[in-house]
Amino acid sequence: MNSEEINVFSNGKMMIFAILGLFYRLVNHDLDRNELLNQPSLVEEHDFIYASFISNYKKDDIEEILKNLIIEITSILTDCYKTEFENNKVTSISNFFKTDKKYVDIIIPFILKRYRIETRWVEFISPYKELLIRE
């Protein structure tokens, strides 16, 4: 990771957990990507279905998979922050991660637009799907 990504990682740990939860819900079809893109507030309106998922992972590369997923999420958040900063919509990384409103109104749509095309989503999530699938 570069210095900007490290700064995003340091300031955005709770956001990274939120995105892990988003990916968990998308992989398990608790939320629909297209519906969520049109109405990001659905993430707050639908109940979160709690069940084990990471502990279900059977392969011996869990550390590598988690590390890679966290690096991917950090990269996405860095790109999102840069876009907002360049458009003068945010002043600092720490302020960017302070509110749920930014998560719902900015970050979720940014992620969903990045993976709007089904093949891009499948290609992105495939290495992590077994980790996120609920039993």
C-alpha positions in Angstrom: 0.0 0.0 0.0 1.1 3.5 -0.7 1.1 6.3 2.0 -2.3 7.6 1.0 -3.8 4.0 1.2 -2.2 3.6 4.6 -3.8 6.8 5.8 -7.2 5.6 4.4 -6.7 2.3 6.2 -5.7 3.9 9.5 -8.7 6.3 9.4 -11.2 4.0 7.8 -11.2 0.8 9.7 -14.9 1.0 10.7 -15.7 1.8 7.0 -13.7 -1.3 5.9 -15.9 -3.4 8.3 -19.0 -1.8 6.9 -18.0 -2.7 3.4 -17.2 -6.2 4.4 -20.8 -6.3 5.7 -22.0 -4.9 2.4 -20.1 -7.5 0.4 -21.4 -10.2 2.8 -25.0 -9.1 2.2 -24.5 -8.9 -1.6 -22.9 -12.3 -1.9 -25.7 -13.9 0.1 -28.3 -12.0 -1.9 -29.7 -10.2 1.1 -29.5 -7.0 -1.0 -29.7 -6.6 -4.8 -26.9 -4.5 -6.4 -29.2 -2.8 -8.9 -31.8 -1.9 -6.3 -29.2 -0.7 -4.0 -27.6 1.5 -6.7 -30.9 3.2 -7.2 -31.7 3.5 -3.5 -28.6 3.2 -1.3 -30.6 3.7 1.9 -31.9 0.1 1.5 -28.7 -0.9 3.2 -30.1 0.7 6.4 -33.7 -0.4 5.9 -33.2 -4.2 5.4 -32.3 -6.3 8.4 -28.8 -7.7 8.6 -29.0 -11.5 8.7 -26.4 -12.7 11.2 -24.8 -16.0 10.7 -21.3 -17.4 10.6 -19.3 -16.9 7.4 -15.5 -16.4 7.8 -15.4 -19.4 10.2 -17.0 -21.5 7.4 -13.9 -21.0 5.1 -12.3 -24.3 4.6 -9.0 -23.5 2.8 -5.7 -22.8 4.5 -5.1 -19.4 2.9 -7.6 -17.4 5.0 -5.0 -14.8 6.1 -4.0 -14.1 2.5 -7.6 -13.9 1.3 -8.5 -11.5 4.1 -5.4 -9.4 3.5 -6.1 -9.1 -0.2 -9.8 -8.2 0.4 -8.9 -5.5 2.9 -6.3 -4.2 0.5 -8.9 -4.1 -2.3 -11.4 -2.3 -0.1 -8.7 0.2 1.0 -7.9 0.8 -2.6 -11.6 1.4 -3.4 -12.0 3.8 -0.5 -8.8 5.7 -1.5 -10.2 6.1 -5.1 -13.5 7.3 -3.7 -11.8 9.7 -1.3 -9.6 11.1 -4.1 -12.7 11.7 -6.3 -14.5 13.5 -3.5 -11.4 15.5 -2.6 -10.7 16.6 -6.2 -14.4 17.7 -6.4 -14.0 19.8 -3.2 -16.6 17.7 -1.4 -14.4 16.6 1.4 -11.4 18.2 3.2 -9.6 15.3 4.9 -9.6 11.6 5.1 -10.6 11.6 8.7 -13.7 13.8 8.0 -14.6 11.6 5.0 -15.2 8.6 7.3 -17.0 10.3 10.1 -20.6 9.9 9.1 -23.0 7.1 8.0 -24.4 9.5 5.5 -21.2 9.5 3.5 -21.2 5.7 3.6 -24.8 5.5 2.3 -24.8 8.5 -0.1 -21.2 8.4 -1.5 -19.3 5.2 -0.8 -21.9 2.6 -1.5 -22.9 4.2 -4.9 -19.2 4.5 -5.7 -18.6 0.8 -5.2 -21.8 -0.3 -6.9 -21.0 1.9 -10.0 -17.5 0.4 -10.1 -18.9 -3.1 -10.3 -22.2 -2.3 -12.1 -21.5 -4.7 -14.9 -22.1 -8.3 -13.7 -18.9 -9.7 -15.2 -16.8 -7.1 -13.3 -18.6 -7.9 -10.1 -18.2 -11.6 -10.5 -14.5 -11.2 -11.4 -13.9 -9.0 -8.4 -15.8 -11.0 -5.8 -14.9 -14.5 -7.0 -11.7 -14.9 -5.0 -13.5 -13.8 -1.8 -16.9 -15.4 -2.2 -16.2 -18.6 -0.2 -15.0 -16.4 2.6 -18.3 -14.3 2.6 -20.9 -17.0 1.9 -23.2 -17.8 4.8 -24.0 -21.3 5.9 
